[in-house]
Amino acid sequence: MASGWPAVLVEGDVRLRPLRRRDQDTWMALRAQNAAWLEPWDATSPVPVSGPRPSFGTFVRTLSAQARAGVTLPFAIDHADRLVGQLTVSSIIYGSLRSAAIGYWVSEHVAGLGITPTAVALATDHCFQTLELHRVEINIRPENGPSLRVVEKLGFRDEGVREKYLHIQDRWCDHRTFALTVEDVPDGLLQRWRSRTVG
């Protein structure tokens, strides 16, 4: 099993845990209910894909295999014991870079409640403290206001625009890159987030 996986990370009512096949019904319902909220930011394939879409079980098995290989950590985001979204640590690289990227989505009905910043802080600290990575980045469409507010709340550093970085909704789209290194949060990102929410 790869270092740092499986993992369950908890802060208050927010819990990160491995995504499971039994999450299928809730996950599919959330995605359907939030289609208009999420689809503008969903990655698409620049190469035509034929055949049926993979099943949810295949999706989870693929992510689980990547987790065992140590390149991806696929977390479900629970709030008060209910699945409300997903956070994935991907592109985990060791060697002289020791870096990863975080992507996430949550249901619109819980947006703005501090759940996503808490989840990102938990995952970032796991990357720094358990995986012993040096850098974590988050790439966001410049038009995605709710996601931009997450990195702003957490104090991620804006590293500028990557032009035509990712294929979204059938076209190559610019993204802004935000990052932290372990030196930026010597006491942990969760501790920084807690200090900003006190009072």
Backbone as a printed PyTorch tensor [residue, N CA C, xyz], in Angstrom:
tensor([[[  0.8450,  -1.1880,   0.0000],
         [  0.0000,   0.0000,   0.0000],
         [  0.8850,   1.2450,   0.0000]],

        [[  0.5290,   2.2360,  -0.7960],
         [  1.3220,   3.4520,  -0.8840],
         [  1.2950,   4.1980,   0.4440]],

        [[  2.3860,   4.8690,   0.7390],
         [  2.4630,   5.6640,   1.9580],
         [  1.3590,   6.7200,   1.9550]],

        [[  0.6780,   6.8440,   3.0970],
         [ -0.3580,   7.8650,   3.2010],
         [ -1.7170,   7.4530,   2.6780]],

        [[ -1.8790,   6.1610,   2.3180],
         [ -3.1700,   5.7010,   1.8100],
         [ -3.4030,   4.2640,   2.1940]],

        [[ -4.6300,   3.8860,   2.5850],
         [ -5.8130,   4.7360,   2.7240],
         [ -5.6870,   5.6670,   3.9350]],

        [[ -6.4410,   6.7550,   3.9020],
         [ -6.3950,   7.7420,   4.9800],
         [ -7.7730,   8.2920,   5.2460]],

        [[ -8.0310,   8.6150,   6.4960],
         [ -9.2410,   9.3220,   6.9030],
         [ -8.7710,  10.5490,   7.6790]],

        [[ -9.1780,  11.7340,   7.2130],
         [ -8.7280,  12.9970,   7.7910],
         [ -9.9610,  13.7600,   8.2700]],

        [[ -9.9290,  14.2470,   9.5050],
         [-11.1330,  14.8220,  10.1060],
         [-10.8190,  16.1540,  10.7770]],

        [[-11.6990,  17.1150,  10.5730],
         [-11.6910,  18.3860,  11.3000],
         [-13.1310,  18.7910,  11.5160]],

        [[-13.5900,  18.7530,  12.7700],
         [-14.9780,  19.0800,  13.0590],
         [-15.9370,  18.1610,  12.3140]],

        [[-16.8910,  18.7570,  11.5840],
         [-17.8820,  17.9850,  10.8280],
         [-17.3930,  17.5840,   9.4410]],

        [[-16.1630,  17.9660,   9.0860],
         [-15.6330,  17.6700,   7.7500],
         [-14.7110,  16.4500,   7.8320]],

        [[-14.9690,  15.5050,   6.9400],
         [-14.1490,  14.2910,   6.9070],
         [-13.7610,  13.9790,   5.4700]],

        [[-12.4860,  13.6860,   5.2640],
         [-11.9970,  13.1330,   4.0020],
         [-11.7580,  11.6470,   4.2120]],

        [[-12.2600,  10.8490,   3.2960],
         [-12.0990,   9.3910,   3.3760],
         [-12.0140,   8.8400,   1.9680]],

        [[-11.5500,   7.6100,   1.7940],
         [-11.4940,   7.0410,   0.4470],
         [-12.8820,   6.9780,  -0.2040]],

        [[-12.9400,   7.3420,  -1.4760],
         [-14.1710,   7.1820,  -2.2490],
         [-14.4230,   5.6910,  -2.4440]],

        [[-15.6790,   5.2580,  -2.2410],
         [-16.0100,   3.8360,  -2.2900],
         [-17.0840,   3.5540,  -3.3390]],

        [[-17.1350,   2.3050,  -3.7820],
         [-18.1540,   1.9440,  -4.7670],
         [-19.5630,   2.1200,  -4.2100]],

        [[-19.7350,   1.9380,  -2.9160],
         [-21.0780,   2.0920,  -2.3370],
         [-21.5280,   3.5510,  -2.2640]],

        [[-20.6330,   4.4930,  -2.6170],
         [-21.0210,   5.8990,  -2.7150],
         [-21.7840,   6.2000,  -4.0060]],

        [[-21.9290,   5.2040,  -4.8610],
         [-22.4320,   5.4450,  -6.2180],
         [-23.7380,   6.2350,  -6.2510]],

        [[-24.7590,   5.7890,  -5.5400],
         [-26.0700,   6.4310,  -5.6590],
         [-26.0250,   7.8910,  -5.2150]],

        [[-25.3790,   8.1440,  -4.0780],
         [-25.3040,   9.5180,  -3.5690],
         [-24.4500,  10.3810,  -4.4820]],

        [[-23.3180,   9.8400,  -4.9260],
         [-22.4030,  10.5880,  -5.8000],
         [-23.0980,  10.9530,  -7.1090]],

        [[-23.7630,   9.9650,  -7.7140],
         [-24.4460,  10.2150,  -8.9810],
         [-25.5760,  11.2350,  -8.8070]],

        [[-26.3100,  11.1500,  -7.7040],
         [-27.3890,  12.1070,  -7.4520],
         [-26.8330,  13.5140,  -7.2680]],

        [[-25.7270,  13.6390,  -6.5290],
         [-25.1100,  14.9510,  -6.3310],
         [-24.6650,  15.5600,  -7.6570]],

        [[-24.0290,  14.7450,  -8.4780],
         [-23.5530,  15.2530,  -9.7690],
         [-24.7210,  15.6720, -10.6580]],

        [[-25.8080,  14.9110, -10.6370],
         [-26.9780,  15.2700, -11.4480],
         [-27.6260,  16.5540, -10.9370]],

        [[-27.7690,  16.6650,  -9.6190],
         [-28.3970,  17.8530,  -9.0330],
         [-27.5510,  19.1060,  -9.2510]],

        [[-26.2410,  18.9320,  -9.4000],
         [-25.3130,  20.0620,  -9.4930],
         [-24.7220,  20.2230, -10.8890]],

        [[-25.3920,  19.6680, -11.8990],
         [-24.8380,  19.7030, -13.2580],
         [-24.5200,  21.1300, -13.7030]],

        [[-25.4500,  22.0460, -13.5340],
         [-25.2270,  23.4270, -13.9870],
         [-24.1210,  24.1060, -13.1810]],

        [[-23.9570,  23.7170, -11.9370],
         [-22.9590,  24.2830, -11.0270],
         [-21.5520,  23.7770, -11.3460]],

        [[-21.4470,  22.4890, -11.7650],
         [-20.1360,  21.8560, -11.9090],
         [-19.6390,  21.7160, -13.3450]],

        [[-20.5320,  21.4860, -14.3040],
         [-20.0870,  21.1490, -15.6560],
         [-19.2560,  22.2250, -16.3360]],

        [[-19.4620,  23.5350, -16.0550],
         [-18.5880,  24.5240, -16.7090],
         [-17.1080,  24.3580, -16.3780]],

        [[-16.7900,  23.6110, -15.3090],
         [-15.3960,  23.4740, -14.8760],
         [-14.8650,  22.0640, -15.0760]],

        [[-15.6920,  21.1490, -15.5920],
         [-15.2720,  19.7580, -15.7510],
         [-14.3250,  19.5750, -16.9350]],

        [[-13.2480,  18.8530, -16.6930],
         [-12.3090,  18.5380, -17.7720],
         [-12.9760,  17.6190, -18.7930]],

        [[-12.5880,  17.7790, -20.0570],
         [-13.0810,  16.9310, -21.1340],
         [-11.8870,  16.3750, -21.9060]],

        [[-12.1360,  15.3900, -22.7190],
         [-11.0580,  14.7900, -23.5040],
         [-10.9250,  15.5000, -24.8480]],

        [[ -9.7030,  15.9210, -25.2140],
         [ -9.5180,  16.5340, -26.5300],
         [ -9.5530,  15.5180, -27.6680]],

        [[ -9.5050,  14.2350, -27.3160],
         [ -9.5540,  13.1570, -28.2970],
         [-10.9190,  12.4850, -28.1970]],

        [[-11.6320,  12.3320, -29.3130],
         [-12.9510,  11.6970, -29.2530],
         [-12.8920,  10.3290, -28.5780]],

        [[-13.8260,  10.0950, -27.6570],
         [-13.8870,   8.8340, -26.9220],
         [-15.1210,   8.0760, -27.3770]],

        [[-14.9220,   6.8800, -27.8770],
         [-16.0500,   6.0820, -28.3590],
         [-16.4700,   5.0820, -27.2910]],

        [[-17.6690,   4.5640, -27.4440],
         [-18.1690,   3.5610, -26.5150],
         [-18.8350,   4.1820, -25.3050]],

        [[-19.4000,   3.3240, -24.4610],
         [-20.1130,   3.8210, -23.2790],
         [-19.1530,   4.4360, -22.2590]],

        [[-19.6830,   5.3400, -21.4540],
         [-18.8760,   5.9320, -20.3840],
         [-18.5770,   4.8620, -19.3390]],

        [[-17.4150,   4.9270, -18.7030],
         [-17.1000,   3.9350, -17.6610],
         [-18.1200,   3.9990, -16.5280]],

        [[-18.3840,   2.8590, -15.9210],
         [-19.3010,   2.8080, -14.7900],
         [-18.6580,   3.4680, -13.5730]],

        [[-19.4730,   3.7730, -12.5700],
         [-18.9450,   4.3530, -11.3370],
         [-17.9770,   3.3710, -10.6810]],

        [[-18.3110,   2.0780, -10.7240],
         [-17.4180,   1.0670, -10.1520],
         [-16.0550,   1.0730, -10.8200]],

        [[-16.0380,   1.1980, -12.1420],
         [-14.7750,   1.2690, -12.8740],
         [-14.0100,   2.5300, -12.5070]],

        [[-14.7390,   3.6450, -12.3900],
         [-14.1470,   4.9140, -11.9850],
         [-13.4390,   4.7800, -10.6360]],

        [[-14.1120,   4.1970,  -9.6610],
         [-13.5340,   4.0420,  -8.3260],
         [-12.3690,   3.0530,  -8.3540]],

        [[-12.5070,   1.9500,  -9.0840],
         [-11.4080,   0.9750,  -9.1680],
         [-10.1660,   1.6040,  -9.7810]],

        [[-10.3450,   2.4210, -10.8090],
         [ -9.2120,   3.0850, -11.4480],
         [ -8.5140,   4.0300, -10.4790]],

        [[ -9.3100,   4.8340,  -9.7670],
         [ -8.7320,   5.7520,  -8.7950],
         [ -8.0450,   4.9960,  -7.6630]],

        [[ -8.6380,   3.8960,  -7.2250],
         [ -8.0470,   3.1060,  -6.1470],
         [ -6.7160,   2.4930,  -6.5770]],

        [[ -6.6400,   2.0450,  -7.8280],
         [ -5.3790,   1.5060,  -8.3410],
         [ -4.3150,   2.5950,  -8.3950]],

        [[ -4.7120,   3.8000,  -8.7970],
         [ -3.7650,   4.9180,  -8.8140],
         [ -3.3160,   5.2780,  -7.4010]],

        [[ -4.2280,   5.1540,  -6.4370],
         [ -3.8640,   5.4120,  -5.0390],
         [ -2.8590,   4.3810,  -4.5490]],

        [[ -3.0900,   3.1260,  -4.8830],
         [ -2.1350,   2.0850,  -4.4810],
         [ -0.7780,   2.3020,  -5.1210]],

        [[ -0.7680,   2.8800,  -6.3240],
         [  0.4950,   3.1680,  -7.0090],
         [  1.1630,   4.4350,  -6.4770]],

        [[  0.4450,   5.1870,  -5.6360],
         [  1.0290,   6.3680,  -5.0160],
         [  1.0140,   7.6110,  -5.8720]],

        [[  0.1530,   7.6560,  -6.9110],
         [  0.1280,   8.8320,  -7.7900],
         [ -1.1240,   9.6820,  -7.6190]],

        [[ -2.1420,   9.1510,  -6.9340],
         [ -3.4120,   9.8470,  -6.7490],
         [ -4.0040,   9.4600,  -5.3950]],

        [[ -4.6600,  10.4130,  -4.7340],
         [ -5.4130,  10.1080,  -3.5140],
         [ -6.8490,  10.5740,  -3.7270]],

        [[ -7.7900,   9.6560,  -3.9630],
         [ -9.1800,  10.0390,  -4.2520],
         [-10.0420,  10.0630,  -2.9910]],

        [[-10.2960,  11.2490,  -2.4680],
         [-11.0750,  11.4060,  -1.2460],
         [-12.5260,  11.7680,  -1.5370]],

        [[-13.4400,  11.1610,  -0.7890],
         [-14.7920,  11.6820,  -0.6750],
         [-14.7750,  12.7680,   0.3900]],

        [[-15.5730,  13.8210,   0.2000],
         [-15.7490,  14.8510,   1.2250],
         [-17.0900,  14.6140,   1.8920]],

        [[-17.0480,  14.3260,   3.1990],
         [-18.2710,  14.1760,   3.9840],
         [-18.4480,  15.3960,   4.8710]],

        [[-19.6970,  15.8170,   5.0450],
         [-20.0280,  16.8500,   6.0280],
         [-21.1590,  16.3220,   6.8830]],

        [[-20.9290,  16.2710,   8.1990],
         [-21.9240,  15.7080,   9.1170],
         [-22.3540,  14.3170,   8.6450]],

        [[-21.3480,  13.5210,   8.2340],
         [-21.5450,  12.1220,   7.8220],
         [-22.3290,  11.9550,   6.5280]],

        [[-22.4420,  13.0000,   5.7300],
         [-23.1100,  12.8990,   4.4310],
         [-22.1400,  13.3030,   3.3170]],

        [[-22.0980,  12.5110,   2.2640],
         [-21.2360,  12.8170,   1.1270],
         [-21.6960,  14.1130,   0.4680]],

        [[-20.7750,  15.0780,   0.3290],
         [-21.1350,  16.3620,  -0.2870],
         [-20.1940,  16.7430,  -1.4320]],

        [[-19.1650,  15.9430,  -1.6930],
         [-18.2530,  16.3000,  -2.7730],
         [-17.0680,  15.3620,  -2.8500]],

        [[-16.0660,  15.7960,  -3.5890],
         [-14.8750,  14.9770,  -3.8150],
         [-13.6460,  15.8720,  -3.8770]],

        [[-12.5520,  15.3820,  -3.3310],
         [-11.2550,  16.0430,  -3.4380],
         [-10.2460,  15.0090,  -3.8860]],

        [[ -9.4650,  15.3450,  -4.9230],
         [ -8.4730,  14.4160,  -5.4360],
         [ -7.0990,  15.0740,  -5.4250]],

        [[ -6.1720,  14.4020,  -4.7700],
         [ -4.7610,  14.7780,  -4.8690],
         [ -4.1930,  13.9830,  -6.0350]],

        [[ -3.6890,  14.6750,  -7.0460],
         [ -3.2110,  13.9890,  -8.2440],
         [ -1.8030,  14.4660,  -8.6040]],

        [[ -1.2600,  13.8580,  -9.6380],
         [  0.0750,  14.2320, -10.1450],
         [  1.1130,  14.2390,  -9.0270]],

        [[  1.0520,  13.2340,  -8.1590],
         [  2.0170,  13.1350,  -7.0630],
         [  3.3680,  12.7080,  -7.6340]],

        [[  4.3540,  13.5600,  -7.4290],
         [  5.6960,  13.3240,  -7.9530],
         [  6.7000,  13.4480,  -6.8120]],

        [[  7.6210,  12.5070,  -6.7360],
         [  8.6500,  12.5510,  -5.7050],
         [  9.9670,  13.0420,  -6.3230]],

        [[ 11.0590,  12.4410,  -6.0200],
         [ 12.3250,  12.8870,  -6.5860],
         [ 12.6800,  14.2900,  -6.1380]],

        [[ 13.2300,  15.0700,  -7.0590],
         [ 13.6790,  16.4200,  -6.7130],
         [ 12.5490,  17.4440,  -6.7150]],

        [[ 11.3440,  17.0620,  -7.1700],
         [ 10.2140,  17.9920,  -7.2130],
         [  9.3200,  17.8770,  -5.9780]],

        [[  8.9170,  16.6610,  -5.6380],
         [  8.0680,  16.3780,  -4.4790],
         [  6.8450,  17.2980,  -4.4530]],

        [[  5.9780,  17.0950,  -5.4210],
         [  4.8510,  18.0000,  -5.6480],
         [  3.5780,  17.2150,  -5.9260]],

        [[  2.4380,  17.8910,  -5.7670],
         [  1.1440,  17.3110,  -6.1150],
         [  0.1880,  18.4450,  -6.4500]],

        [[ -0.9250,  18.0840,  -7.0780],
         [ -1.9930,  19.0360,  -7.3890],
         [ -3.2700,  18.5780,  -6.7050]],

        [[ -4.0870,  19.5540,  -6.2950],
         [ -5.3650,  19.2490,  -5.6550],
         [ -6.4960,  19.8010,  -6.5170]],

        [[ -7.4890,  18.9670,  -6.7420],
         [ -8.7240,  19.3790,  -7.4020],
         [ -9.9010,  18.9910,  -6.5250]],

        [[-11.0150,  19.7040,  -6.6420],
         [-12.1340,  19.4450,  -5.7450],
         [-13.4350,  19.9380,  -6.3410]],

        [[-14.5290,  19.3800,  -5.8510],
         [-15.8610,  19.9280,  -6.1120],
         [-16.7450,  19.6170,  -4.9020]],

        [[-17.6980,  20.5140,  -4.6540],
         [-18.7120,  20.2610,  -3.6260],
         [-20.0730,  20.6590,  -4.1680]],

        [[-21.0810,  20.0900,  -3.5680],
         [-22.4540,  20.4310,  -3.9390],
         [-22.7220,  21.9050,  -3.6510]],

        [[-23.5000,  22.5320,  -4.5200],
         [-23.7890,  23.9580,  -4.3630],
         [-24.4850,  24.2520,  -3.0340]],

        [[-25.2450,  23.2930,  -2.5140],
         [-26.0150,  23.5700,  -1.2940],
         [-25.1230,  23.7200,  -0.0610]],

        [[-23.8420,  23.3110,  -0.1500],
         [-22.9270,  23.4940,   0.9890],
         [-21.8030,  24.4770,   0.6710]],

        [[-21.8350,  25.0720,  -0.5060],
         [-20.7860,  26.0370,  -0.8690],
         [-20.8540,  27.2420,   0.0640]],

        [[-19.6970,  27.7530,   0.4140],
         [-19.6320,  28.9350,   1.2650],
         [-19.6950,  28.6530,   2.7480]],

        [[-19.7420,  27.3810,   3.1510],
         [-19.8340,  27.0300,   4.5700],
         [-18.4770,  26.7170,   5.1920]],

        [[-17.4080,  26.8660,   4.4210],
         [-16.0770,  26.5650,   4.9360],
         [-15.6630,  25.1100,   4.7920]],

        [[-16.5100,  24.3030,   4.1600],
         [-16.2130,  22.8760,   4.0140],
         [-15.0330,  22.6570,   3.0700]],

        [[-15.0540,  23.3220,   1.9140],
         [-13.9890,  23.1100,   0.9370],
         [-12.6380,  23.6100,   1.4400]],

        [[-12.5360,  24.8250,   2.0150],
         [-11.2350,  25.2240,   2.5570],
         [-10.7220,  24.2600,   3.6280]],

        [[-11.6180,  23.7540,   4.4610],
         [-11.2030,  22.7970,   5.4850],
         [-10.6850,  21.5160,   4.8470]],

        [[-11.3910,  21.0250,   3.8290],
         [-10.9580,  19.8120,   3.1370],
         [ -9.6080,  20.0100,   2.4630]],

        [[ -9.4270,  21.1600,   1.8050],
         [ -8.1440,  21.4390,   1.1370],
         [ -7.0210,  21.5560,   2.1650]],

        [[ -7.2950,  22.1770,   3.3040],
         [ -6.2760,  22.2880,   4.3550],
         [ -5.8930,  20.9110,   4.8880]],

        [[ -6.8820,  20.0470,   5.1230],
         [ -6.5990,  18.6900,   5.5800],
         [ -5.7300,  17.9380,   4.5770]],

        [[ -6.0880,  18.0210,   3.2930],
         [ -5.3490,  17.2970,   2.2600],
         [ -3.9370,  17.8540,   2.0910]],

        [[ -3.8050,  19.1830,   2.1550],
         [ -2.4890,  19.8010,   2.0080],
         [ -1.5660,  19.3730,   3.1370]],

        [[ -2.0720,  19.4040,   4.3690],
         [ -1.2500,  18.9690,   5.4970],
         [ -0.8750,  17.5020,   5.3690]],

        [[ -1.7870,  16.6770,   4.8650],
         [ -1.4680,  15.2630,   4.6430],
         [ -0.3330,  15.1190,   3.6250]],

        [[ -0.3950,  15.9390,   2.5780],
         [  0.6750,  15.9050,   1.5690],
         [  2.0220,  16.3080,   2.1710]],

        [[  2.0280,  17.3540,   2.9850],
         [  3.2730,  17.8500,   3.5530],
         [  3.7810,  16.9740,   4.6960]],

        [[  2.8820,  16.5580,   5.5700],
         [  3.3100,  15.9000,   6.7960],
         [  3.4420,  14.3880,   6.6670]],

        [[  2.5900,  13.7640,   5.8700],
         [  2.6210,  12.3020,   5.7370],
         [  3.3570,  11.8590,   4.4840]],

        [[  3.0140,  12.4670,   3.3420],
         [  3.6980,  12.1180,   2.1030],
         [  5.0690,  12.7960,   1.9980]],

        [[  5.2990,  13.8010,   2.8360],
         [  6.5570,  14.5480,   2.8530],
         [  6.8430,  15.2130,   1.4990]],

        [[  5.7600,  15.7620,   0.9040],
         [  5.9260,  16.5390,  -0.3160],
         [  6.3850,  17.9480,   0.0430]],

        [[  6.8570,  18.6860,  -0.9690],
         [  7.3610,  20.0330,  -0.7420],
         [  6.4060,  21.1050,  -1.2530]],

        [[  5.6060,  20.7700,  -2.2760],
         [  4.7830,  21.7800,  -2.9310],
         [  3.4170,  21.2070,  -3.2830]],

        [[  2.3730,  21.9980,  -3.0870],
         [  1.0160,  21.6330,  -3.5070],
         [  0.4710,  22.7780,  -4.3450]],

        [[ -0.1290,  22.4360,  -5.4740],
         [ -0.7090,  23.4820,  -6.3240],
         [ -2.1640,  23.1810,  -6.6340]],

        [[ -2.9080,  24.2620,  -6.9340],
         [ -4.3030,  24.1750,  -7.3440],
         [ -4.4550,  25.0440,  -8.5850]],

        [[ -5.0220,  24.4880,  -9.6460],
         [ -5.1890,  25.1990, -10.9070],
         [ -6.6720,  25.4850, -11.1280]],

        [[ -6.9990,  26.7660, -11.3560],
         [ -8.3930,  27.2120, -11.3620],
         [ -8.6620,  28.0910, -12.5740]],

        [[ -9.8050,  27.8730, -13.2110],
         [-10.2320,  28.7670, -14.2880],
         [-10.3910,  30.1840, -13.7280]],

        [[ -9.9190,  31.2120, -14.4320],
         [-10.0450,  32.5810, -13.9300],
         [-11.4810,  33.0110, -13.6800]],

        [[-12.4480,  32.3590, -14.3350],
         [-13.8630,  32.7240, -14.1880],
         [-14.5400,  32.0080, -13.0080]],

        [[-13.8480,  31.0890, -12.3670],
         [-14.4630,  30.2550, -11.3280],
         [-14.3540,  30.9350,  -9.9590]],

        [[-15.2540,  31.8910,  -9.7130],
         [-15.2140,  32.6860,  -8.4960],
         [-15.2370,  31.8780,  -7.2050]],

        [[-16.1660,  30.9120,  -7.0430],
         [-16.1950,  30.1490,  -5.7890],
         [-14.8800,  29.4270,  -5.4930]],

        [[-14.2610,  28.8510,  -6.5210],
         [-12.9960,  28.1390,  -6.3070],
         [-11.8600,  29.1060,  -6.0030]],

        [[-11.8710,  30.2570,  -6.6420],
         [-10.8580,  31.2700,  -6.3490],
         [-10.9520,  31.7360,  -4.8950]],

        [[-12.1710,  31.7910,  -4.3630],
         [-12.3290,  32.2100,  -2.9660],
         [-11.7270,  31.1920,  -2.0020]],

        [[-11.7230,  29.9300,  -2.3760],
         [-11.1270,  28.8990,  -1.5170],
         [ -9.6350,  29.1560,  -1.3270]],

        [[ -8.9150,  29.3540,  -2.4320],
         [ -7.4630,  29.5600,  -2.3000],
         [ -7.1480,  30.9080,  -1.6620]],

        [[ -8.0270,  31.8890,  -1.8840],
         [ -7.8290,  33.1900,  -1.2390],
         [ -7.9670,  33.0550,   0.2720]],

        [[ -8.9950,  32.3490,   0.7330],
         [ -9.2040,  32.1510,   2.1640],
         [ -8.0150,  31.4350,   2.8110]],

        [[ -7.4170,  30.5010,   2.0770],
         [ -6.3320,  29.6990,   2.6330],
         [ -4.9560,  30.3390,   2.4610]],

        [[ -4.8750,  31.4090,   1.6880],
         [ -3.5930,  32.0870,   1.5180],
         [ -2.6410,  31.4170,   0.5490]],

        [[ -3.1810,  30.6850,  -0.4490],
         [ -2.3170,  30.1420,  -1.4960],
         [ -1.7260,  31.2950,  -2.3150]],

        [[ -0.5200,  31.1360,  -2.7590],
         [  0.1880,  32.1430,  -3.5510],
         [ -0.2400,  32.0560,  -5.0180]],

        [[ -0.5940,  33.1880,  -5.6090],
         [ -0.9710,  33.2470,  -7.0240],
         [  0.3040,  33.2590,  -7.8570]],

        [[  0.5010,  32.2190,  -8.6570],
         [  1.7190,  32.0990,  -9.4590],
         [  1.5000,  32.4600, -10.9280]],

        [[  0.3120,  32.9760, -11.2470],
         [  0.0950,  33.4550, -12.6030],
         [ -0.7490,  32.5290, -13.4560]],

        [[ -0.8550,  32.8980, -14.7300],
         [ -1.7370,  32.2010, -15.6620],
         [ -0.9620,  31.1810, -16.4890]],

        [[ -1.5350,  29.9950, -16.6120],
         [ -1.0480,  28.9840, -17.5620],
         [ -2.0070,  29.0050, -18.7400]],

        [[ -1.5230,  29.4500, -19.8690],
         [ -2.3870,  29.6040, -21.0410],
         [ -2.7400,  28.2510, -21.6450]],

        [[ -4.0200,  28.1080, -21.9800],
         [ -4.5340,  26.8890, -22.6100],
         [ -4.0190,  25.6420, -21.8910]],

        [[ -4.2050,  25.6580, -20.5660],
         [ -3.6110,  24.6380, -19.6970],
         [ -4.3710,  23.3150, -19.7110]],

        [[ -5.7180,  23.3920, -19.7310],
         [ -6.5080,  22.1780, -19.5830],
         [ -7.7130,  22.2220, -20.5170]],

        [[ -8.0930,  21.0400, -21.0070],
         [ -9.2260,  20.9300, -21.9170],
         [-10.5190,  20.8870, -21.1030]],

        [[-11.3470,  21.9340, -21.2490],
         [-12.5910,  22.0740, -20.4910],
         [-13.7230,  22.3750, -21.4700]],

        [[-14.7960,  21.5740, -21.3910],
         [-15.9660,  21.8330, -22.2280],
         [-15.5790,  22.0400, -23.7010]],

        [[-14.7370,  21.1340, -24.1740],
         [-14.3690,  21.0440, -25.5960],
         [-13.4860,  22.1760, -26.1150]],

        [[-12.7570,  22.8500, -25.2350],
         [-11.7650,  23.8080, -25.6920],
         [-10.6500,  23.9270, -24.6590]],

        [[ -9.4820,  24.3490, -25.1270],
         [ -8.3420,  24.5320, -24.2400],
         [ -8.5060,  25.8530, -23.4830]],

        [[ -8.4240,  25.7750, -22.1550],
         [ -8.7420,  26.9350, -21.3160],
         [ -7.5580,  27.3420, -20.4350]],

        [[ -7.4130,  28.6580, -20.2800],
         [ -6.4070,  29.1880, -19.3680],
         [ -6.7900,  28.8560, -17.9250]],

        [[ -5.7730,  28.6850, -17.0850],
         [ -5.9680,  28.4890, -15.6550],
         [ -4.9740,  29.3510, -14.8900]],

        [[ -5.3740,  29.7650, -13.6980],
         [ -4.4390,  30.4150, -12.7810],
         [ -3.9230,  29.3570, -11.8150]],

        [[ -2.6220,  29.4020, -11.5660],
         [ -1.9900,  28.4420, -10.6700],
         [ -1.7400,  29.0850,  -9.3070]],

        [[ -2.1750,  28.3890,  -8.2740],
         [ -1.9500,  28.8120,  -6.8930],
         [ -1.1660,  27.7070,  -6.1950]],

        [[ -0.2360,  28.0820,  -5.3230],
         [  0.6160,  27.0590,  -4.7120],
         [  1.0310,  27.4480,  -3.3050]],

        [[  1.4120,  26.4320,  -2.5570],
         [  2.0730,  26.5720,  -1.2710],
         [  3.2340,  25.5970,  -1.2270]],

        [[  4.3030,  25.9850,  -0.5510],
         [  5.3590,  25.0370,  -0.2060],
         [  5.3160,  24.8230,   1.2970]],

        [[  5.9510,  23.7800,   1.7410],
         [  5.8960,  23.4340,   3.1620],
         [  6.4490,  24.5570,   4.0310]],

        [[  7.3850,  25.3350,   3.4880],
         [  7.9420,  26.4490,   4.2620],
         [  6.9030,  27.5460,   4.5100]],

        [[  5.8820,  27.6290,   3.6490],
         [  4.8530,  28.6600,   3.7900],
         [  3.9610,  28.4310,   5.0110]],

        [[  3.8370,  27.1840,   5.4290],
         [  2.9160,  26.8490,   6.5280],
         [  3.6360,  25.9300,   7.5300]],

        [[  4.5960,  26.4730,   8.2590],
         [  5.3840,  25.6350,   9.1680],
         [  4.5480,  24.9570,  10.2470]],

        [[  3.4200,  25.5620,  10.6170],
         [  2.5350,  24.9560,  11.6210],
         [  1.3610,  24.2130,  10.9900]],

        [[  1.3770,  24.1080,   9.6600],
         [  0.3000,  23.4270,   8.9520],
         [ -0.7360,  24.3880,   8.4100]],

        [[ -1.3270,  24.0360,   7.2720],
         [ -2.3500,  24.8800,   6.6710],
         [ -3.6320,  24.8600,   7.4840]],

        [[ -3.9610,  23.7280,   8.0860],
         [ -5.1660,  23.6640,   8.8970],
         [ -5.0810,  24.6380,  10.0690]],

        [[ -3.9070,  24.7340,  10.6780],
         [ -3.7360,  25.6740,  11.7800],
         [ -3.9190,  27.1200,  11.3010]],

        [[ -3.3810,  27.4180,  10.1150],
         [ -3.5820,  28.7660,   9.5570],
         [ -5.0630,  29.0350,   9.3160]],

        [[ -5.7740,  28.0610,   8.7530],
         [ -7.2000,  28.2170,   8.4720],
         [ -7.9900,  28.3720,   9.7570]],

        [[ -7.6600,  27.5930,  10.7740],
         [ -8.3320,  27.7340,  12.0660],
         [ -8.1600,  29.1390,  12.6070]],

        [[ -6.9330,  29.6730,  12.5060],
         [ -6.6560,  31.0020,  13.0690],
         [ -7.4490,  32.0810,  12.3440]],

        [[ -7.7400,  31.8560,  11.0560],
         [ -8.4850,  32.8410,  10.2780],
         [ -9.9880,  32.7570,  10.5170]],

        [[-10.4490,  31.6380,  11.0650],
         [-11.8890,  31.4770,  11.2860],
         [-12.2760,  31.7140,  12.7410]],

        [[-11.3030,  31.8740,  13.6220],
         [-11.6140,  32.1360,  15.0260],
         [-12.2530,  33.5050,  15.1440]],

        [[-13.3580,  33.5700,  15.8870],
         [-14.0360,  34.8520,  16.0680],
         [-14.8610,  35.2310,  14.8760]]])
